[in-house]
Amino acid sequence: MGILGSTVSEVGRTVYTAVGSLGQQRTNGASLWGTLVSPFLSFFLTNNPLPHGAPWGQLTEWNTNPYTHFPNTGVIREYDFTISRSVIAPDGYERPVLLVNGAFPGPLIEANWGDKIIVNVHNNITGPEDGTGIHWHGLLQIGTPWEDGSPGVSQCPIAPSRTLTYEFIADLFGTSWYHSHYSGQYSGGLAGPMVIHGPTQSKYDIDIGPVMLSDWHHKDYFELVEEMLAPGGSPRVFSDNNLINGKMNFDCSTVEPNDATPCTNNAGISKFKLQRGKTHRLRLINSGSDGEQRFSIDGHVLTVIANDFTPIEPYNTNVVTLGVGQRTDVLVTADGPNSDGAFWMRSNLTVCTAAKQPFAVAAVYYDDADTNELPRSTPWDAPDPGTCANDDLAITKPLFPMAVPEPTFTQTMAIELFTNASNITLWKFNGVSMRANFNHPILPQANEGNFTFEEEWNVLNFRGNSSVRLVVVNKTPGPHPMHLHGHNVYVLHEGPGDWDGLKIIRPDNPMRRDVQIVRGNGHLVLQFDANPGVWGFHCHIAWHSAGGFFSSFIVQQDEVVRMRIPQTVWDTCREWDAWTARNAPEQIDSGT
């Protein structure tokens, strides 16, 4: 389709009404995301007794290095998360899911920059039982790499009926999310938003909060992994729908005739309320499994102010592209051209995504609009360029300037697809298809001075190097959102074919973020300043990571040995060892 989006009749090929046919509990459990009663966010949480009118004092986004200086507020934000199975119908098609506190998407973690966040995670997964672990995406975890939440890398899984308490500092500010890092669990619903309030020079009136964009599958995540990794299986996993804040309609007439799963047409779409004439902050999060999203609001210009946890010099656009795991904060002023004050919000999966139904819409209403009427707005004329890449690096400029240092080591890593002797299609990254050992995570072993690892764990030891350059060479036709844990990386260059080894986009201040797309048959050049620990580096497409597209970096090994890992980490491994001594976890994939 030539324009960005589709007409209402083309989305799901079903008739819409302004009132969904299913209640919120049926579609999203205890979540209020996507409803008109979902509360706005504060500019910052007000119970921090710090001076200068803001919890972060005099620190700003343009004169403070966020990787070396962050406040210590002394304030604790504590959350209790219970993970359990349930059945909901986000788009009208009922399916089994994993939920946090009974909600999809999960509850918001909200803090100020420099607060301590404590999350008590209770594993109540039954029928069947399973392990789990939660990753706090994008946070640096400076001095606390064991809190990163990646089973097989930083911790053992949380055993069924057991609890692990995560404690970490909100060391960066902006928009992010949390999600399971155990097999494909987050594709089954185990994810939620995270907002760290911090300084901003951008002027806006209202913080709408998270807008989570996610492709959606009707089959259970484990069933999809089984199909993908069966002999003769395909690495392409097609999604069934696309959601905004966990909601979208689905045309039940397209369900296979032998599928008896309950399905309801016009289940209900997400709705947002804007105040006419006011400027609003929207926190876009691609929390999907595979889909690359193109986001827009009919008749409204988007002002981009941050990518991932990096504030940038604002620029205007009609469309924002987000790969899986990426976040973009935008400002939107409610001054659209329609007098009725009703507009379509759209998010489309790009042509590079395996999707049966790629279009998602939500309704945006001004405060004086009739919320019982559907919008009649038309989409921007913005064709999908088909490049499957992020916005031009030349226009994404961090507010706090940092010149890229001369690297002390350079590592080239190739992405490859292959078929093994059992006719199973897997991914190789740097020549290895990774498989985690849940009972022997890498960080605790390295902390004990053991730096000899199985080849299939795909561990690279960068020893004492202070700045490492990564040249990712994609030998496959599809794009991959590359995510490095524990770091905001410099994004030096990307494009088709091979890198010339010389050109860097704006070396005096290159873009920094924690996820960047490498295009099909292209290259991506990243660099990171050492943050001691053991950190995953992987494609954030859930099915690719599950198929072995994952590596782990040991950074500053001498510092890792000197770390004092809390007793809870060792206890979690003992609990997992005890559970696996009498149960066999169904780890048919890489485990990540």
C-alpha positions in Angstrom: 0.0 0.0 0.0 1.4 3.4 -1.0 0.2 5.4 1.9 1.1 5.0 5.6 -1.8 3.0 6.9 -5.0 1.9 5.6 -8.7 2.9 5.6 -10.8 1.6 8.5 -12.4 -1.0 6.3 -9.1 -2.4 5.3 -7.9 -3.0 8.9 -9.2 -6.4 9.8 -11.8 -6.1 7.0 -14.5 -5.7 9.7 -16.9 -3.0 10.7 -15.8 -0.8 13.5 -18.0 0.8 16.2 -16.8 3.3 18.7 -17.6 0.9 21.6 -15.8 -2.4 21.7 -17.8 -5.6 22.1 -15.6 -6.9 24.9 -14.9 -5.4 28.3 -11.4 -4.4 29.4 -11.1 -7.4 31.7 -11.7 -9.8 28.8 -9.2 -8.1 26.5 -6.4 -6.9 28.8 -7.1 -8.2 32.3 -6.3 -5.7 35.0 -4.6 -3.2 32.7 -6.1 0.2 32.0 -3.7 1.0 29.1 -5.6 2.0 26.0 -8.6 3.3 27.9 -9.8 6.9 28.4 -9.5 6.5 32.2 -5.8 5.7 32.0 -4.1 8.5 34.0 -1.6 11.0 32.7 1.9 10.9 34.2 3.5 13.5 36.4 6.5 15.6 35.2 8.3 13.9 38.1 7.2 12.1 41.2 6.9 14.8 43.9 8.0 13.0 47.1 11.7 13.6 46.6 12.9 16.2 49.2 15.7 17.5 47.0 16.5 21.2 46.3 16.4 23.2 43.1 12.8 22.4 42.3 13.4 18.9 40.8 14.6 15.6 42.2 17.7 15.6 40.1 18.9 19.0 41.4 20.9 21.0 38.9 21.8 18.2 36.6 20.5 18.8 33.0 20.3 16.8 29.8 22.7 19.1 27.9 25.5 19.7 30.4 25.7 16.3 32.3 27.3 13.1 31.2 24.6 10.6 32.2 27.0 7.7 32.1 29.3 9.1 34.8 27.0 11.4 36.8 23.6 10.6 38.1 21.8 11.7 41.3 21.4 9.6 44.4 18.0 10.6 45.7 17.8 8.1 48.5 14.3 7.4 47.5 13.0 3.8 47.0 10.3 2.8 44.6 9.1 -0.7 45.5 6.9 -3.0 43.3 5.5 -6.4 43.7 5.1 -8.4 40.5 3.3 -11.8 40.4 3.8 -13.6 37.1 1.0 -16.1 36.3 -0.8 -17.7 33.4 -4.2 -16.5 32.2 -6.5 -16.4 29.2 -7.4 -13.0 27.6 -8.4 -11.8 24.1 -6.5 -8.5 23.3 -7.9 -8.5 19.8 -11.0 -10.7 20.4 -9.2 -14.0 19.8 -8.7 -15.8 23.1 -5.3 -17.2 23.9 -3.2 -18.3 26.9 -0.8 -15.6 28.1 1.7 -14.8 30.9 0.7 -11.7 32.8 2.3 -9.4 35.4 -0.3 -8.8 38.2 -3.0 -10.0 35.9 -2.4 -7.2 33.4 -1.5 -6.9 29.7 0.5 -4.8 29.1 2.0 -5.0 32.6 1.9 -2.3 35.2 4.0 0.8 34.9 7.3 1.1 36.8 7.8 4.8 37.4 10.6 6.5 39.2 12.8 9.6 39.2 16.4 9.6 37.8 18.6 8.5 40.7 15.9 6.6 42.7 16.4 3.0 43.7 13.9 0.6 42.2 13.1 -2.6 44.0 10.9 -5.2 42.3 9.9 -8.4 44.1 9.2 -10.9 41.3 7.1 -13.9 42.4 7.1 -16.8 39.9 3.6 -18.1 40.1 3.7 -19.8 36.6 1.8 -23.1 36.8 0.0 -25.4 34.4 2.8 -26.1 33.5 5.4 -24.7 35.8 8.3 -22.7 34.2 11.2 -20.6 35.2 11.5 -16.9 34.4 13.6 -13.8 34.7 12.9 -10.1 34.1 15.2 -7.7 32.1 15.1 -4.0 32.8 15.7 -2.9 29.3 18.3 -0.1 28.7 19.4 0.6 32.2 23.2 0.5 32.6 23.2 -1.5 35.9 26.5 0.2 36.8 28.0 -1.9 39.6 25.0 -4.3 39.6 25.3 -6.4 36.4 23.7 -9.3 38.4 20.4 -7.3 38.4 20.2 -7.3 34.5 17.7 -10.2 34.5 19.1 -12.4 31.8 19.0 -16.1 32.8 22.1 -18.1 31.7 24.0 -14.8 31.6 23.6 -12.8 34.8 21.5 -15.1 36.8 19.8 -18.5 37.0 16.0 -18.5 36.3 13.6 -17.9 39.1 12.3 -21.3 40.0 8.5 -21.9 40.1 6.9 -20.8 43.4 10.1 -18.8 44.3 10.7 -15.1 44.5 13.7 -12.9 43.5 14.1 -9.3 44.6 15.8 -7.1 42.0 17.4 -3.9 43.3 18.9 -1.3 41.0 19.4 2.4 40.5 17.4 4.3 37.8 20.8 5.4 36.3 19.4 6.8 33.1 16.2 8.7 32.4 13.5 8.6 29.8 11.3 5.8 28.4 11.8 2.1 28.4 10.2 -1.3 29.3 10.8 -4.5 31.2 10.2 -8.0 29.8 11.0 -11.6 30.4 14.4 -12.8 29.0 13.5 -16.5 29.4 12.9 -18.2 26.1 10.0 -16.5 24.2 8.0 -15.6 27.3 7.6 -11.9 26.6 5.9 -12.8 23.3 3.2 -14.3 25.5 2.5 -11.1 27.3 5.2 -10.8 30.0 6.2 -7.2 29.4 5.3 -3.7 30.6 6.4 0.0 30.4 9.0 1.8 32.5 9.3 5.6 32.8 12.2 7.3 34.5 11.5 11.0 34.9 14.5 13.3 34.4 15.4 16.8 33.3 14.1 18.1 30.0 14.4 21.4 28.0 11.4 20.3 25.9 8.2 22.2 26.7 5.0 20.2 26.9 1.8 20.4 29.0 0.7 16.8 29.4 2.6 13.5 29.6 0.3 10.9 28.0 2.6 8.1 29.1 3.5 4.9 27.3 2.2 3.9 23.9 3.2 0.3 23.4 3.3 -1.1 19.9 3.5 -4.8 19.5 2.9 -7.4 16.8 0.7 -10.2 18.3 0.5 -13.9 17.8 -2.6 -16.1 18.4 -0.5 -19.3 19.2 1.2 -19.7 22.5 4.9 -18.6 22.4 6.2 -22.1 23.2 4.1 -23.6 20.4 5.6 -21.0 18.0 9.2 -21.9 19.2 8.4 -25.6 18.7 7.2 -25.0 15.1 10.1 -22.8 14.3 12.7 -25.2 15.6 11.1 -28.4 14.1 13.0 -30.2 11.3 12.1 -28.3 8.2 10.7 -25.4 10.2 10.9 -21.8 9.0 12.8 -19.0 10.9 10.1 -16.6 9.8 7.2 -16.5 12.3 4.2 -14.7 11.0 2.2 -12.5 13.4 -1.6 -12.5 13.3 -2.2 -8.9 14.3 -0.7 -5.6 15.5 -1.6 -3.9 18.7 -1.5 -0.4 20.3 -1.4 -0.6 24.1 -2.5 -4.1 23.9 -5.7 -3.6 21.8 -6.9 -4.0 18.3 -9.8 -5.6 16.4 -9.5 -8.8 14.4 -11.6 -10.3 11.6 -12.8 -13.6 13.1 -13.9 -14.8 9.7 -10.3 -15.3 8.8 -9.8 -18.0 11.5 -9.1 -21.5 10.2 -12.3 -23.5 9.9 -11.0 -26.2 12.3 -10.1 -23.6 14.9 -12.7 -23.7 17.7 -11.0 -20.9 19.8 -13.5 -18.3 20.9 -13.2 -15.2 18.8 -15.2 -11.9 18.9 -15.3 -9.3 16.2 -14.8 -5.6 17.1 -13.3 -6.4 20.5 -12.2 -2.8 20.9 -9.3 -0.5 20.1 -7.2 1.8 22.3 -8.3 5.4 22.9 -6.4 8.5 23.8 -7.6 11.8 25.1 -5.7 15.0 24.1 -6.5 18.6 25.3 -7.1 21.0 22.4 -4.3 23.4 21.8 -2.0 21.7 24.4 1.3 19.9 23.7 1.5 16.2 24.8 4.4 13.8 25.3 3.9 10.3 23.9 6.4 7.6 24.9 6.5 5.2 22.0 7.8 1.7 22.8 8.2 -1.2 20.4 7.5 -4.1 22.7 6.8 -6.6 19.9 8.4 -9.9 19.1 9.5 -9.2 15.5 7.7 -6.3 13.9 9.3 -3.1 12.8 6.8 -0.4 13.4 6.0 2.9 11.5 4.0 5.2 13.8 2.0 8.3 12.9 -1.1 10.3 13.9 -3.2 11.6 11.0 -2.8 15.4 10.5 -0.3 15.8 13.3 3.4 16.5 13.1 5.6 14.5 15.6 8.5 16.3 17.2 11.1 13.7 18.2 12.9 14.6 21.5 14.5 11.3 22.5 15.6 7.9 21.2 15.9 5.1 23.8 17.5 6.7 26.8 19.1 9.5 24.8 17.6 13.1 24.6 18.3 14.5 21.1 18.0 17.8 19.4 14.3 18.0 18.4 13.3 17.4 14.8 9.9 17.1 13.1 8.6 14.2 11.1 5.3 12.7 10.1 6.4 9.1 10.7 8.7 7.4 13.3 10.3 4.0 12.7 11.0 1.7 15.7 12.6 -1.7 15.7 11.9 -4.2 18.4 13.1 -2.8 21.8 13.5 0.7 20.6 11.7 3.7 22.2 11.1 7.2 20.8 9.6 10.1 22.8 7.6 12.5 20.7 5.7 15.8 21.3 2.3 16.2 19.7 0.3 19.5 19.8 -3.5 19.0 19.6 -4.0 21.4 16.6 -5.1 19.0 13.9 -7.1 20.0 10.9 -10.4 18.2 11.7 -13.0 20.3 13.5 -14.5 17.3 15.1 -11.3 16.7 17.1 -11.1 12.9 16.3 -8.1 11.3 14.5 -6.6 7.9 13.8 -3.4 6.9 15.5 -1.6 4.3 13.3 1.2 1.9 13.6 2.1 -0.3 10.6 4.4 -3.2 10.5 6.9 -2.6 7.6 7.3 -4.6 4.5 10.3 -6.3 6.1 8.1 -7.9 8.8 6.4 -11.3 8.6 2.8 -10.3 9.3 -0.6 -11.5 8.3 -2.4 -8.3 9.4 0.2 -5.4 9.7 -2.1 -2.5 10.5 -2.9 -1.2 14.0 -5.1 1.8 14.8 -6.2 3.7 17.9 -8.6 6.6 18.3 -7.4 10.0 19.4 -10.0 12.4 20.8 -9.6 16.0 21.8 -11.3 16.9 25.0 -14.3 18.4 23.2 -14.7 15.5 20.8 -17.5 12.9 20.8 -15.9 9.7 21.9 -18.8 7.7 20.7 -17.9 8.5 17.1 -15.1 7.0 15.1 -12.4 9.3 13.5 -12.8 10.0 9.8 -9.2 11.3 9.3 -6.9 10.3 6.5 -3.3 9.1 6.8 -0.2 10.9 5.8 1.0 10.1 2.3 4.3 8.5 3.4 5.2 5.3 1.5 7.1 2.6 3.3 10.7 3.2 1.9 11.4 -0.6 2.2 14.9 0.1 3.6 14.0 -1.5 7.0 16.3 1.0 8.8 16.0 3.7 11.4 15.8 7.4 10.8 18.9 8.9 9.2 21.7 9.1 11.7 22.6 12.5 10.4 19.4 14.0 11.9 19.5 12.2 15.3 21.9 14.3 17.4 22.3 13.8 21.2 21.8 16.9 23.3 24.8 16.0 25.5 27.7 15.9 23.0 30.3 13.0 23.3 33.0 12.5 20.7 33.7 8.9 19.9 37.1 7.8 21.4 39.7 5.9 19.5 38.8 2.2 20.1 41.2 0.0 22.0 39.8 -3.1 20.3 37.7 -3.9 17.2 35.5 -7.0 16.9 33.8 -8.0 13.6 30.7 -10.1 14.0 28.8 -11.8 11.2 25.1 -12.7 11.1 24.4 -16.0 9.3 21.5 -18.4 8.8 22.2 -22.2 8.5 20.6 -25.6 8.7 22.0 -28.1 11.1 22.3 -31.9 10.7 18.8 -32.3 12.0 17.4 -30.0 9.3 16.7 -27.3 11.9 17.3 -23.7 10.7 19.3 -21.7 13.2 21.2 -18.5 13.5 24.9 -18.0 13.9 26.4 -14.9 15.4 30.1 -14.6 15.2 30.2 -18.2 14.0 28.3 -19.7 16.9 24.6 -20.6 17.4 24.2 -19.8 21.1 22.5 -22.1 23.7 22.4 -20.9 27.4 23.1 -23.1 30.4 20.5 -22.0 32.9 22.2 -23.8 35.8 25.6 -22.2 35.1 25.2 -18.5 34.2 28.3 -16.7 33.0 28.5 -13.8 35.4 28.7 -15.9 38.6 31.3 -18.1 37.0 33.4 -15.2 35.9 33.1 -13.7 39.4 34.7 -16.8 40.7 37.6 -16.5 38.3 36.4 -19.1 35.8 36.8 -17.8 32.2 36.6 -21.1 30.4 33.2 -21.5 28.8 31.5 -23.9 26.5 31.7 -22.8 22.8 27.9 -22.8 22.5 27.6 -20.1 25.2 29.2 -17.7 22.6 31.2 -15.7 25.1 33.6 -13.0 24.0 36.1 -11.7 26.7 37.1 -8.1 26.0 39.4 -8.2 29.1 40.6 -4.7 30.1 39.7 -2.9 26.9 38.2 0.5 27.6 36.4 1.2 24.3 35.3 -1.6 21.9 34.2 -1.1 18.4 31.7 -3.7 16.9 31.4 -4.1 13.2 28.2 -6.2 12.6 28.0 -7.7 9.1 24.5 -8.9 8.2 24.8 -11.8 5.7 21.0 -12.3 5.7 18.3 -10.5 3.7 16.3 -9.3 6.7 16.9 -6.5 9.3 17.8 -7.1 12.9 17.4 -4.7 15.9 20.7 -5.2 17.7 20.6 -4.7 21.5 23.6 -4.5 23.9 22.8 -4.8 27.6 24.4 -2.5 30.1 25.3 0.2 27.6 24.2 3.1 25.5 26.3 2.5 22.4 27.7 5.0 19.9 26.1 4.4 16.6 28.9 5.2 14.1 27.5 4.1 10.8 25.0 1.8 9.1 24.0 1.1 5.5 23.9 -1.5 2.7 26.8 -3.7 1.9 30.1 -3.5 3.7 31.5 -0.6 5.8 34.4 1.2 4.2 36.2 1.1 7.5 36.5 4.9 7.6 33.3 6.8 7.5 31.6 7.8 10.8 28.4 9.9 11.0 29.3 12.9 13.1 32.3 11.6 15.0 32.3 14.6 17.3 28.8 13.6 18.6 27.4 10.4 17.1 24.0 9.0 18.0 23.8 6.9 21.1 21.1 4.4 22.0 20.8 0.8 23.2 19.1 -0.7 20.1 19.9 0.0 16.5 18.7 -1.8 13.3 21.2 -3.4 11.0 19.5 -3.6 7.6 19.4 -6.7 5.4 22.7 -7.5 3.6 24.1 -4.4 5.3 26.4 -3.3 8.1 26.2 -1.6 11.5 29.1 -0.1 13.3 28.8 0.4 17.1 31.1 1.3 19.9 30.8 1.1 23.7 32.8 2.4 26.6 33.4 -0.3 29.1 30.9 -0.9 31.9 32.2 -3.8 33.9 30.1 -6.9 33.9 28.8 -9.7 31.6 26.3 -8.4 29.0 24.2 -9.9 26.3 24.4 -8.7 22.7 21.7 -10.0 20.5 19.0 -9.5 17.9 15.9 -8.4 19.7 13.6 -10.3 17.4 12.4 -12.9 19.9 12.5 -15.8 17.4 16.0 -15.0 16.2 17.3 -14.8 19.8 15.6 -18.1 20.5 17.2 -19.6 17.4 20.7 -18.9 18.7 21.3 -15.2 17.7 22.9 -14.2 21.0 26.3 -13.6 22.4 27.7 -12.5 25.8 30.5 -10.0 26.4 32.8 -10.1 29.4 33.8 -6.5 30.0 36.7 -5.6 32.4 37.3 -9.1 33.7 39.4 -8.0 36.6 36.6 -5.8 37.8 34.1 -8.6 37.4 36.2 -10.8 39.7 36.3 -8.2 42.4 32.5 -7.7 42.4 30.5 -8.7 45.5 27.5 -10.5 44.1 24.6 -10.6 46.6 23.6 -13.8 48.3 20.2 -13.7 46.6 21.8 -14.5 43.2 23.5 -17.6 44.6 20.3 -18.6 46.4 18.4 -18.3 43.2 20.8 -20.7 41.5 20.5 -23.2 44.3 16.7 -23.0 44.1 16.9 -23.6 40.4 19.3 -26.5 40.8 16.9 -28.1 43.3 13.9 -27.6 41.0 15.7 -29.0 37.9 16.9 -32.0 39.9 13.3 -33.2 39.9 11.9 -31.4 36.8 13.2 -31.2 33.3 12.7 -27.7 31.9 11.6 -27.7 28.2 14.6 -25.7 26.9 14.2 -26.4 23.2 15.7 -23.1 22.1 18.6 -21.0 23.1 16.8 -20.1 26.3 17.1 -16.3 25.8 
